[in-house]
Structure formats: structure tokens, C-alpha cells
Amino acid sequence: MFLHEGIWHLFFNMLVLYWGGRIFIEFLGSRKLVWTYILGGISGAVLFVLAYNIFPVFSDVKEQSVALGASASVLAIMIAIATYIPNYNVYLLLIGTVRL
């Protein structure tokens, strides 16, 4: 949850965490943000390990696979705010206004 494979991986995770985290804190608070981040990362890691060991489609790449990054934690925060306030409008640069 706290290491990244490359600079762009880190950059985009932190960018989405900043934007999503601001909305999350506005409606749910910073204490819940920390717990959602930690539990989302742990859940993502557990699902990653289970998927790579249960499903045979991953058998060829199992030895080269690495669970690294904060993507599961950041997505847990985004899913939490999208579930809690689905009609919240966000302005995306080239797309315009969209709902979470």
C-alpha cells in the first residue's frame, strides 16, 4: 500500500487519492478515510493472492506477479464515496460534468 512500481503509478494514485480524499473527508471525515485506505489495501492484497492461487488462468504468470501499489486503497476510497453520494457531480477536464 505504501510502495509503488514507478513514478507514474505513484503520481496517478496520489492524484486520485487527493481528489477522492477531499470529497471523502467532506462527507465522512478523516478518521474513516484512514480506515478505508488501510482496509481497502489489505482487502485488495488478499483478493490478489487468492485470485492468483485459485484461478488457473494465472498459472503461467504467477511467479512474475507482484502486488505493489496503493491502487486497491485508492479505489476503495473512490468506491466508498461513489456508493455514499452517487449523485455528486465532478467536473472532468475534457469530458465535462459527470456523476460519481
DSSP file (Angstrom, degrees, kcal/mol; ACC not computed):
  #  RESIDUE AA STRUCTURE BP1 BP2  ACC     N-H-->O    O-->H-N    N-H-->O    O-->H-N    TCO  KAPPA ALPHA  PHI   PSI    X-CA   Y-CA   Z-CA
    1    1 A M              0   0    0      0, 0.0    67,-0.1     0, 0.0    69,-0.0   0.000 360.0 360.0 360.0 -20.6    0.0    0.0    0.0
    2    2 A F        +     0   0    0     67,-0.1     2,-0.3     2,-0.0    68,-0.1   0.391 360.0  69.7-116.3   2.2    2.9    2.3    0.6
    3    3 A L        -     0   0    0     66,-0.1    66,-0.3     7,-0.0     2,-0.3  -0.850  61.0-160.0-117.0 156.4    5.3    1.3   -2.2
    4    4 A H        -     0   0    0     -2,-0.3    65,-0.1    65,-0.1     3,-0.1  -0.963  23.2-134.6-138.2 155.8    5.0    1.8   -6.0
    5    5 A E  S    S-     0   0    0     -2,-0.3     2,-0.3    63,-0.2    -1,-0.1   0.843  85.2  -3.6 -76.5 -35.6    6.5    0.3   -9.1
    6    6 A G  S  > S-     0   0    0      1,-0.1     4,-2.0     0, 0.0     5,-0.2  -0.926  73.8 -97.7-151.7 173.4    7.2    3.6  -10.9
    7    7 A I  H  > S+     0   0    0     -2,-0.3     4,-2.7     1,-0.2     5,-0.1   0.864 119.8  50.6 -67.3 -36.8    6.8    7.3  -10.7
    8    8 A W  H  > S+     0   0    0      2,-0.2     4,-2.5     1,-0.2     5,-0.3   0.871 107.7  53.5 -71.3 -35.4    3.7    7.4  -12.9
    9    9 A H  H  > S+     0   0    0      2,-0.2     4,-1.9     1,-0.2    -2,-0.2   0.938 113.9  42.9 -60.2 -47.3    2.0    4.7  -10.8
   10   10 A L  H  X S+     0   0    0     -4,-2.0     4,-2.5     2,-0.2     5,-0.2   0.919 112.9  53.4 -63.7 -45.0    2.7    6.8   -7.7
   11   11 A F  H  X S+     0   0    0     -4,-2.7     4,-2.1     1,-0.2    -2,-0.2   0.935 112.4  41.5 -59.2 -50.8    1.7   10.1   -9.4
   12   12 A F  H  X S+     0   0    0     -4,-2.5     4,-2.2     2,-0.2     5,-0.2   0.864 114.2  52.2 -71.3 -34.5   -1.8    8.9  -10.6
   13   13 A N  H  X S+     0   0    0     -4,-1.9     4,-2.3    -5,-0.3    -1,-0.2   0.929 113.1  44.5 -63.4 -43.4   -2.6    7.1   -7.4
   14   14 A M  H  X S+     0   0    0     -4,-2.5     4,-2.3     2,-0.2    -2,-0.2   0.841 111.4  53.9 -71.5 -32.1   -1.8   10.2   -5.3
   15   15 A L  H  X S+     0   0    0     -4,-2.1     4,-2.2    -5,-0.2     5,-0.2   0.939 113.0  41.9 -64.9 -47.4   -3.7   12.4   -7.7
   16   16 A V  H  X S+     0   0    0     -4,-2.2     4,-2.9     1,-0.2     5,-0.4   0.875 113.7  53.8 -67.9 -36.9   -6.9   10.3   -7.4
   17   17 A L  H  X S+     0   0    0     -4,-2.3     4,-2.4    -5,-0.2    -2,-0.2   0.900 108.8  49.5 -63.1 -40.3   -6.3   10.0   -3.7
   18   18 A Y  H  X S+     0   0    0     -4,-2.3     4,-1.8     2,-0.2    -2,-0.2   0.957 117.2  39.0 -62.9 -51.4   -6.1   13.7   -3.3
   19   19 A W  H  X S+     0   0    0     -4,-2.2     4,-1.4     2,-0.2    -2,-0.2   0.945 122.8  40.9 -66.9 -48.0   -9.3   14.4   -5.3
   20   20 A G  H  X S+     0   0    0     -4,-2.9     4,-2.6     1,-0.2    -1,-0.2   0.868 112.8  55.8 -68.0 -35.7  -11.3   11.5   -3.9
   21   21 A G  H  X S+     0   0    0     -4,-2.4     4,-2.8    -5,-0.4     5,-0.2   0.858 103.4  54.2 -65.5 -36.1   -9.9   12.1   -0.4
   22   22 A R  H  X S+     0   0    0     -4,-1.8     4,-1.7     2,-0.2    -1,-0.2   0.916 112.5  43.3 -64.2 -42.4  -11.2   15.6   -0.3
   23   23 A I  H  X S+     0   0    0     -4,-1.4     4,-1.5     2,-0.2     5,-0.2   0.917 114.2  51.6 -67.4 -43.2  -14.7   14.5   -1.2
   24   24 A F  H  X>S+     0   0    0     -4,-2.6     4,-3.4     1,-0.2     5,-0.8   0.932 110.8  46.9 -59.0 -48.7  -14.5   11.6    1.2
   25   25 A I  H  X5S+     0   0    0     -4,-2.8     4,-0.5     3,-0.2    -1,-0.2   0.858 106.9  59.1 -64.3 -35.5  -13.4   13.9    4.1
   26   26 A E  H  <5S+     0   0    0     -4,-1.7    -1,-0.2    -5,-0.2    -2,-0.2   0.875 122.1  22.2 -60.5 -37.9  -16.1   16.4    3.3
   27   27 A F  H  <5S+     0   0    0     -4,-1.5    -2,-0.2    -3,-0.4    -1,-0.2   0.767 138.9  21.0-102.9 -30.1  -18.9   13.8    3.8
   28   28 A L  H  <5S-     0   0    0     -4,-3.4     4,-0.3    -5,-0.2    -3,-0.2   0.633 100.3-115.5-119.9 -18.5  -17.4   11.1    6.0
   29   29 A G     X< -     0   0    0     -5,-0.8     4,-1.1    -4,-0.5    -3,-0.1  -0.042  25.6 -85.7  99.2 158.5  -14.4   12.5    7.9
   30   30 A S  H  > S+     0   0    0      1,-0.2     4,-1.9     2,-0.2     5,-0.2   0.799 119.0  60.8 -74.9 -29.8  -10.7   11.9    8.0
   31   31 A R  H  > S+     0   0    0      1,-0.2     4,-1.7     2,-0.2    -1,-0.2   0.919 107.5  45.1 -64.1 -42.6  -10.8    9.1   10.6
   32   32 A K  H  > S+     0   0    0     -4,-0.3     4,-2.5     1,-0.2    -1,-0.2   0.806 107.6  60.6 -70.1 -28.5  -12.9    6.9    8.2
   33   33 A L  H  X S+     0   0    0     -4,-1.1     4,-2.4     2,-0.2    -2,-0.2   0.928 104.8  47.7 -62.9 -45.0  -10.6    7.8    5.3
   34   34 A V  H  X S+     0   0    0     -4,-1.9     4,-2.4     2,-0.2     5,-0.2   0.927 114.5  45.5 -63.1 -45.8   -7.6    6.3    7.1
   35   35 A W  H  X S+     0   0    0     -4,-1.7     4,-2.7     1,-0.2     5,-0.3   0.883 112.5  50.5 -67.2 -38.0   -9.5    3.1    7.9
   36   36 A T  H  X S+     0   0    0     -4,-2.5     4,-2.2     2,-0.2    -1,-0.2   0.908 111.4  49.8 -64.7 -40.7  -11.0    2.8    4.4
   37   37 A Y  H  X S+     0   0    0     -4,-2.4     4,-2.0    -5,-0.2    -2,-0.2   0.944 115.5  41.6 -61.7 -49.4   -7.5    3.2    3.0
   38   38 A I  H  X S+     0   0    0     -4,-2.4     4,-2.3     2,-0.2     5,-0.2   0.946 118.3  44.0 -67.1 -49.1   -5.9    0.6    5.2
   39   39 A L  H  X S+     0   0    0     -4,-2.7     4,-2.5     1,-0.2    -1,-0.2   0.852 112.5  53.7 -67.1 -33.5   -8.8   -1.9    4.9
   40   40 A G  H  X S+     0   0    0     -4,-2.2     4,-2.3    -5,-0.3    -1,-0.2   0.899 110.2  47.2 -65.0 -40.8   -9.1   -1.4    1.2
   41   41 A G  H  X S+     0   0    0     -4,-2.0     4,-2.1    -5,-0.2    -2,-0.2   0.911 113.8  46.6 -66.9 -42.9   -5.4   -2.1    0.7
   42   42 A I  H  X S+     0   0    0     -4,-2.3     4,-2.4     2,-0.2    -2,-0.2   0.915 113.5  49.1 -65.8 -42.4   -5.5   -5.2    2.9
   43   43 A S  H  X S+     0   0    0     -4,-2.5     4,-2.6     1,-0.2     5,-0.2   0.906 110.9  50.4 -63.6 -41.7   -8.6   -6.5    1.1
   44   44 A G  H  X S+     0   0    0     -4,-2.3     4,-2.1     2,-0.2    -1,-0.2   0.895 111.0  48.8 -63.0 -40.4   -7.1   -5.8   -2.3
   45   45 A A  H  X S+     0   0    0     -4,-2.1     4,-2.4     2,-0.2    -2,-0.2   0.908 111.9  48.4 -66.3 -42.2   -3.9   -7.8   -1.3
   46   46 A V  H  X S+     0   0    0     -4,-2.4     4,-2.6     1,-0.2    -2,-0.2   0.927 112.9  47.6 -64.5 -44.7   -5.9  -10.7    0.0
   47   47 A L  H  X S+     0   0    0     -4,-2.6     4,-2.7     2,-0.2    -1,-0.2   0.873 111.0  52.8 -64.4 -36.2   -8.1  -10.8   -3.2
   48   48 A F  H  X S+     0   0    0     -4,-2.1     4,-2.3    -5,-0.2    -2,-0.2   0.943 111.8  44.3 -62.1 -49.2   -5.0  -10.6   -5.3
   49   49 A V  H  X S+     0   0    0     -4,-2.4     4,-1.1     1,-0.2    -2,-0.2   0.915 115.7  47.9 -64.2 -43.5   -3.3  -13.5   -3.6
   50   50 A L  H  X S+     0   0    0     -4,-2.6     4,-1.9    -5,-0.2     3,-0.5   0.933 111.9  49.3 -62.5 -46.2   -6.5  -15.6   -3.6
   51   51 A A  H  X S+     0   0    0     -4,-2.7     4,-1.8     1,-0.2     7,-0.3   0.910 111.2  48.9 -62.0 -43.1   -7.2  -14.9   -7.3
   52   52 A Y  H  < S+     0   0    0     -4,-2.3    -1,-0.2     1,-0.2    -2,-0.2   0.705 118.1  40.8 -72.0 -18.3   -3.6  -15.8   -8.4
   53   53 A N  H  < S+     0   0    0     -4,-1.1    -1,-0.2    -3,-0.5    -2,-0.2   0.631 120.9  39.3-102.4 -15.9   -3.7  -19.1   -6.4
   54   54 A I  H  < S+     0   0    0     -4,-1.9    -3,-0.2    -5,-0.1    -2,-0.2   0.867 100.9  69.0 -98.0 -47.3   -7.3  -20.2   -7.2
   55   55 A F    ><  -     0   0    0     -4,-1.8     3,-1.4    -5,-0.3     4,-0.1  -0.612  66.9-149.6 -84.0 126.8   -7.9  -19.4  -10.9
   56   56 A P  G >  S+     0   0    0      0, 0.0     3,-1.6     0, 0.0     4,-0.3   0.670  87.8  78.1 -69.8 -15.2   -5.9  -21.4  -13.3
   57   57 A V  G 3  S+     0   0    0      1,-0.3     3,-0.4     2,-0.1     4,-0.2   0.767  94.4  50.7 -64.0 -23.2   -5.7  -18.6  -15.9
   58   58 A F  G X> S+     0   0    0     -3,-1.4     4,-0.7    -7,-0.3     3,-0.7   0.386  79.4 100.0 -93.0   2.6   -3.0  -17.0  -13.8
   59   59 A S  T <4 S+     0   0    0     -3,-1.6     3,-0.4     1,-0.2     4,-0.3   0.822  79.7  52.8 -63.7 -31.6   -0.8  -20.2  -13.5
   60   60 A D  T 34 S+     0   0    0     -3,-0.4    -1,-0.2    -4,-0.3     3,-0.2   0.799 119.4  32.5 -73.9 -27.9    1.6  -19.0  -16.3
   61   61 A V  T X> S+     0   0    0     -3,-0.7     4,-0.9    -4,-0.2     3,-0.5   0.280  85.9 104.5-112.5   9.7    2.4  -15.6  -14.7
   62   62 A K  G >< S+     0   0    0     -4,-0.7     3,-0.5    -3,-0.4    -1,-0.1   0.869  79.7  52.7 -61.4 -38.2    2.1  -16.5  -11.0
   63   63 A E  G 34 S+     0   0    0     -4,-0.3    -1,-0.2     1,-0.2    -2,-0.1   0.786 113.3  43.1 -70.8 -27.2    5.9  -16.5  -10.5
   64   64 A Q  G <4 S+     0   0    0     -3,-0.5    -1,-0.2    -4,-0.1    -2,-0.2   0.505  89.5 111.6 -95.1  -5.3    6.3  -13.0  -12.0
   65   65 A S    <<  -     0   0    0     -4,-0.9     2,-0.4    -3,-0.5    -3,-0.0  -0.422  43.3-173.4 -77.3 144.9    3.3  -11.3  -10.4
   66   66 A V        -     0   0    0     -2,-0.1     2,-0.9     2,-0.1    -2,-0.0  -0.999  21.5-145.1-138.6 131.8    3.8   -8.6   -7.7
   67   67 A A        +     0   0    0     -2,-0.4     2,-0.4   -22,-0.0   -22,-0.0  -0.841  45.7 146.0 -95.7 101.5    1.2   -6.9   -5.5
   68   68 A L        +     0   0    0     -2,-0.9   -63,-0.2   -67,-0.1     2,-0.2  -0.995  27.9  40.3-144.0 130.8    2.6   -3.4   -5.3
   69   69 A G  S    S-     0   0    0     -2,-0.4     3,-0.2   -66,-0.3     4,-0.2  -0.512  76.6 -89.9 122.7 171.1    1.0    0.0   -5.1
   70   70 A A  S  > S+     0   0    0     -2,-0.2     4,-2.7     1,-0.2     5,-0.3   0.151  82.1 113.4-103.9  16.5   -1.9    1.8   -3.5
   71   71 A S  H  > S+     0   0    0      1,-0.2     4,-2.6     2,-0.2     5,-0.2   0.892  77.5  48.5 -60.6 -42.3   -4.4    1.2   -6.2
   72   72 A A  H  > S+     0   0    0     -3,-0.2     4,-1.8     2,-0.2    -1,-0.2   0.902 113.5  47.8 -64.8 -40.1   -6.7   -1.0   -4.1
   73   73 A S  H  > S+     0   0    0      2,-0.2     4,-1.6     1,-0.2    -2,-0.2   0.922 114.1  45.9 -65.7 -44.9   -6.7    1.5   -1.3
   74   74 A V  H  X S+     0   0    0     -4,-2.7     4,-2.2     1,-0.2    -2,-0.2   0.906 112.9  49.8 -66.7 -42.0   -7.4    4.4   -3.6
   75   75 A L  H  X S+     0   0    0     -4,-2.6     4,-2.8    -5,-0.3     5,-0.2   0.841 105.5  57.8 -66.6 -31.6  -10.2    2.6   -5.4
   76   76 A A  H  X S+     0   0    0     -4,-1.8     4,-2.0    -5,-0.2    -1,-0.2   0.901 108.4  46.7 -62.8 -40.0  -11.7    1.6   -2.0
   77   77 A I  H  X S+     0   0    0     -4,-1.6     4,-2.2     2,-0.2     5,-0.2   0.918 113.3  48.0 -67.1 -43.5  -12.0    5.3   -1.2
   78   78 A M  H  X S+     0   0    0     -4,-2.2     4,-2.2     1,-0.2    -2,-0.2   0.902 113.0  47.7 -64.7 -41.0  -13.5    6.1   -4.6
   79   79 A I  H  X S+     0   0    0     -4,-2.8     4,-1.9     2,-0.2    -1,-0.2   0.881 109.8  54.3 -67.2 -37.5  -16.0    3.3   -4.4
   80   80 A A  H  X S+     0   0    0     -4,-2.0     4,-2.3    -5,-0.2    -2,-0.2   0.926 112.8  41.0 -63.0 -45.2  -16.9    4.3   -0.9
   81   81 A I  H  X S+     0   0    0     -4,-2.2     4,-2.7     1,-0.2    -1,-0.2   0.864 113.7  53.3 -73.5 -32.8  -17.7    7.9   -1.9
   82   82 A A  H  < S+     0   0    0     -4,-2.2    -1,-0.2    -5,-0.2    -2,-0.2   0.826 113.7  43.9 -68.7 -29.7  -19.5    6.8   -5.1
   83   83 A T  H  < S+     0   0    0     -4,-1.9    -2,-0.2    -5,-0.2    -1,-0.2   0.872 117.3  44.7 -77.8 -39.9  -21.7    4.5   -3.0
   84   84 A Y  H  < S+     0   0    0     -4,-2.3    -2,-0.2     1,-0.2    -3,-0.2   0.899 132.9  15.6 -73.9 -42.1  -22.4    7.1   -0.3
   85   85 A I    ><  +     0   0    0     -4,-2.7     3,-1.5    -5,-0.2    15,-0.3  -0.614  68.6 163.8-132.5  73.0  -23.1   10.0   -2.7
   86   86 A P  T 3  S+     0   0    0      0, 0.0    -1,-0.1     0, 0.0    -2,-0.1   0.732  74.9  56.6 -67.4 -21.5  -23.7    8.7   -6.2
   87   87 A N  T 3  S+     0   0    0     13,-0.2     2,-0.3    12,-0.2    -5,-0.1   0.302  75.0 125.4 -93.3  10.3  -25.3   11.9   -7.4
   88   88 A Y    <   -     0   0    0     -3,-1.5    12,-2.1    -7,-0.2     2,-0.4  -0.540  58.8-132.5 -70.3 129.0  -22.3   14.1   -6.6
   89   89 A N  E     -A   99   0A   0     -2,-0.3     2,-0.4    10,-0.2    10,-0.2  -0.701  23.3-173.9 -90.2 134.0  -21.1   16.0   -9.6
   90   90 A V  E     -A   98   0A   0      8,-3.2     8,-2.9    -2,-0.4     2,-0.6  -0.981  20.2-134.1-125.0 136.7  -17.5   16.1  -10.6
   91   91 A Y  E     -A   97   0A   0     -2,-0.4     2,-0.4     6,-0.2     6,-0.3  -0.830  18.7-163.9 -94.5 119.5  -16.0   18.2  -13.4
   92   92 A L  E  >  -A   96   0A   0      4,-3.4     4,-2.7    -2,-0.6     3,-0.2  -0.869  23.8-123.2-103.0 138.3  -13.6   16.3  -15.6
   93   93 A L  T  4 S+     0   0    0     -2,-0.4    -1,-0.1     1,-0.2     4,-0.1   0.870 101.6  18.4 -52.3 -58.7  -11.3   18.4  -17.8
   94   94 A L  T  4 S+     0   0    0      1,-0.1    -1,-0.2     2,-0.1    -3,-0.0   0.583 130.7  46.1 -92.9 -10.1  -12.1   17.1  -21.4
   95   95 A I  T  4 S-     0   0    0      1,-0.3     2,-0.3    -3,-0.2    -2,-0.2   0.819  93.9-141.4-101.0 -39.0  -15.4   15.4  -20.6
   96   96 A G  E  <  -A   92   0A   0     -4,-2.7    -4,-3.4     2,-0.0     2,-0.4  -0.811  53.6  -5.3 109.6-153.6  -17.3   17.9  -18.5
   97   97 A T  E     +A   91   0A   0     -2,-0.3     2,-0.3    -6,-0.3    -6,-0.2  -0.653  66.1 169.0 -84.6 129.7  -19.6   17.3  -15.5
   98   98 A V  E     -A   90   0A   0     -8,-2.9    -8,-3.2    -2,-0.4     2,-0.3  -0.948  32.1-116.3-134.5 156.4  -20.2   13.7  -14.6
   99   99 A R  E      A   89   0A   0     -2,-0.3   -10,-0.2   -10,-0.2   -12,-0.2  -0.664 360.0 360.0 -89.7 148.5  -21.8   12.0  -11.6
  100  100 A L              0   0    0    -12,-2.1   -13,-0.2   -15,-0.3    -1,-0.1   0.522 360.0 360.0 -61.7 360.0  -19.8    9.7   -9.3
